[in-house]
Every structure is written in structure tokens, then in C-alpha cells.
Amino acid sequence: MKRLFIGLTLLMLSSITFASESDWQVIQNKAQGQTVYFYAWGGSNEINNYLRWANKALQEQYGVTLKHVKVTDIAESISQLLAEKTANKNSNGSVGMLWVNGENFKSMKQQQLLGKAFVAQLPNWRYVDKLLPVSSDFSEPTLGLEAPWGVGQLVFIYDRNTITTPPDSFSALLEYAQQHPQKISYPKPPAFHGVSFLKAALLELTDNNPQLYRAVDNKIFQKISAPLWAYLDKLHAVAWQNGQQFPANGGETLKLLDDKQLDIAISFNPNEVISAQANGTLAKSTATYAMQSGALSNIHFLAIPWNASAREGALVAINFLLSPEAQSKKGDLAVWGDPTVLQKQYVTGSAKKTTLFKSIPEPHPSWQTALELEWQKRYGF
């Protein structure tokens, strides 16, 4: 089945017709002087610093300015786009491009908030590793509407001076929390890291129920998700702040780990601990691990809205972010350490050294929304 999927993916990709050099030069010429407002998560110093570097490089090489608009949840940006759609603002939109995947991509696609397919226009697409699942996003076909940017995996970070053998299953994590009250937590949904925690836990607790890879059936949602809520009821009773407060995001769990308020932090980057050690955010004694069953994994993407005011600038920016130069910088373990989507021979330095954990595919995107809503009903305050 896996070979069939890869074969079909390669067939789809081989049918793409790329822009000619002259066509791309026209795009680059139009992009000069444009400012692209890039809506992306702003909760990581490493990411923010990398985007400042990318902006400087884009200005110097292409005359394009990349303005990082920092958001807590990209869903906020989608609401902004929806308001513009309702107001028939079909040009000069406020959002130039977005960092997006999963349910947010599906929502944009369904509500026609995306521009036309653009992957075929990117010269640097030829460097992308087509064996990665770059043609689907949480099982939703991308159809060239978004470009892959990096690989994410749900991992856990601990201090070897505190924990000798970290809990490598969700059941073991609960046991650890019960033995060490106030030392375990997870980001508050709908924060990305928090919902990822819920999905990974549910997959384990239901032994990877096949229903999780299909659209949510409301008739059986409660039955399938019941083990998760029973688990969280027990976890919250002994969690940090007695389950009455939660970290805002994965970055806050790192700070709480460093402050020794938490024993385990959460990240969606298997290399984040190395970057955090390099900049002094975490102690050298910290380490990363994944659950024994594997790490929830996905590709994160870059997309352009239908009404972007600087579409050419966004195309040039995305193409640059897919270049060997930018992907090597992004994958540098001392910079961001985000795993590359390029074929390994095209990146340099420590970006080549990334080793991914055993992969667990994301559930159907509809489960994200369903779990967020149910969590809010039960534990929101």
C-alpha cells in the first residue's frame, strides 16, 4: 500500500509543468519592492530570529521585504481572511502568506480562501524530497495550493539530571504524573502542541483505531474518544496547577522545564532541544525522546491567500525558503533545527544530521476540531 501511495504521488508530481526561466524572471521583476506580510506563529525566539535572517536575505537578493506578523494561533488569520471574503475584498488583502497545515489548510481550501496553485511555478521545487508526504496534508490533497516547508514530530524533552528513564507511553506518563504531582502538563488547546498531545494520546489509548483516519462520525465520537477524557480526568487531578491552568504553548513548557516547574516539555521539532541548548534556553543535560509507539508526524506548509496584495513577492519568498541556502540555515541545529523537506544531498552543515523518530501519521483533520471543541466543553474556563 505504501509503495502504491508513493508511486501515485510521484506520478502526480511528474505531471507538473514548471515555469520557464523567462516566466520566473517576470515574477521576480514584479516582486521587487513588494512587502509580504507573513502570518506565522511567533512563540519561538529561534523561529523569529530565523525569519529575521530570511527577511534580510530576501531584501538583499530580491528586493522583497518579509514582515513576520506573529500570531498565537493561525486560525485567527483564517478568521481575518473570512471577514475579507465576506466583505468581497478580493484584492489588496492583509495577509500575504501563511504558515499552515492540517485543519486550517482544509478550512481554507473548503472556503476558497487560497489562491491558485503555485507549486509548479517554483524553481526550487526540484530539490524537494518527493518521498515525503508533500502532496497531502493530514490526508487532504494539497493540489499545489501550498508548498512544504519542514517536517514536524511530536517529541518530549526532559532533564537527565531529574529523570533517568522517561515515560515512553501515555499510560507511563500518567503513572509518572501520579508519582510526581504538579510536574506534568501540556499546552492548552486549541494551541497546536496541546491538540497534538490529545491526538497522540487518543491514538495510543484506542490502539490506533482506524476511525481516527476517517472523517469524524458524530454518532460514535463520544464512544471512541471516551478513553481520552477518562485519561485526562486522572491526569488533570495530579497535573501542574491541578489542571486548572495550562501552558500557553510548547515554548512555555520549555521555560517551565528550565525553571524546574515541569519535568517534561513538549515540542513538535525533534531538534529543538539542541537549538535551545545552544542559545541557553535549556541546560545541556536535557534530551529529546518520542513515545515507544512513535512520534505523531506531519509536514508543515506555506500558502498564499486568494487576495494577497503581493503575490509575486510571496512566490519569491516561498521559493527562497525552499532553497538549499535557506533550508540549510533553517535546519542548522544551532539556529532552528527544523528538519528539511529537501533531498539530503542539497543541504549542508548540521542540517544533514537530523534523525527523525518512527512516524505516526496524523488523524483525519476533522478530529482536530472535534477534540478541540470537546476539550473546551469539559475543561475550558
Steps between C-alpha positions, in 0.01 A plus 500: 500500500786736589672430166174565317461834681855604417453393139181702463666799666794490262263466204309810612818697554648395165200652324579847635616751239752745640525867414763591243801711597349799321165457678674484837708805416177694438378393846829608660487837325144565621597389853768767539392759753207294627434436870363159596313476830579150621255379765678239709530379857713737705559297814859392433810720515682260268229522234468877537876544462504274194224702333695820569795341318272394212362853470850647478602243235184563296553875510863468391446240228154581362386835636212330686413585860364219719304636796440237767154554647516299822185307589416263786271283289485514120123446523483869598641590159246279325220683682651825369500362146140384537398852598672634187325236289163602643580865424595407140854626553645299214824693464749685721437253783671543835656151503782441253576139590445259787672218685224240502407132501235251606153620585592862420605408147186294451287789624668746263459258212130437567421870541700596188744721689803376307640641179565291193745211509857628498740214578559443127642852472774452760845424353617358835225238500747274322703466820206378713504139622193359322510185717375713790119539512517843335192451282260454793440687823340294778363279218366807314644531143701821468454531121787748479314749724770498768873429497670275756734683738610257772435174684344493844491224762343503846785442743562536871792666677632414846801568720722196553598641840134469606376192312708190432246316284228725353144367464474377140125440477199704603407243764853526642472880487188483717675271747791744516262793557330313783837428659621858446201735550508849342787404265314405179280709269437577133414817305142616517293419190442638243877567508659276237723311743208441734270354235790288372536360851129408501520330159812301588349388831174396334685297237684305768200460729286361216776285350498712182130461432452518119206737555751769596620507139150567365274802534348525847174312539310697764290195584802314635730789595427478870555125508833516316632800692382378843840348594665839443268689736532231767877529465501881520272499806765295682790702361351840586444393861879479550621738227679832531267757661259212569385513139343842558762677288699385200809628316406725209714313246797269456745786557357561846547134593872544418520797736316307772738208452799732532344654814451145636124552528445222245697180457407452134453755220334458160626594155411427139864524393732207576797738486363777722689384807832550318409852389373583850824376654703704253327826595488425873124439524552145627775329698748269326358211703167511311414243235223414254303178465183372333241257625587135443221467243648788300459874451192669355642648178402739224627745242443871556431721202495854360189633324389815318145641544282571197511878560868544590621850412856388422456161335824523301690592816344203681603267216857627512506472881370141498741402225787645704384318814522177298853574380796291619636817664187572703423135582859444617475808724159393633628148565816623674486348848636824647238717325155333486566135423174453309539181291536572129254403228779491242692197385791465743768554235383859453543617861827570678638510852310366798174502299623167361517346849130495586371155591125465515313268735267223388204677343132481595272667241259774602131411543243640257493882544136496617616336823699809589193723510286238675759445773554874548127562547451208738804600704358853537164360613661284764796703619477850353482788742 
